[in-house]
Amino acid sequence: MKLTPAQSSLASPMTAVTVTATGYQIFQQTRTGVFVPCFQSDSPGIAVEAFLRQSPAFEGGEVRLWNRRQQRLSAAVKWTFDRTVNGFRARQRVNVFYDRRLAELAREIQVREFLREVLRQEMAMTYVN
């Protein structure tokens, strides 16, 4: 008896690839030109939250959020230089999102974290009094 593709108990190659590939992967630069995988998740919200919290391996190092399903860069950390009050140059982290949907998620996460911090400070003040 010959099995048709619909009757086959084996998963098709396309199904096997989509099951094993996670949606998002964070890469951290360890030295010039070398990136290592740090975190992976299928959830865009969890991936963006992890990206926002991920620190670089060294000062000025990059962190990238890679969309494995679309095979493209979704977000990256860029560094700018700002002058301090004393006139020194200090690096400032800027999160650049190339996916509008992920940028909106990041904004929502940052607002949520800001509100959480304000509430935590208010709770701490009420316990002191």
Buried (B, 14 or more C-beta within 10 A) or exposed (E): EEEEEEEEEEEEEEEEEEEEEEBBBBBBBEEEEEBEEBBBBEEBEBBBBBBBEBEBBEEEBBBBBBBBEEEEBBBBBEEEEEEEEEEEEEEEEEBEBEBEEBBEBBEEBBEEEEEEEEEEEEEEEEEEE
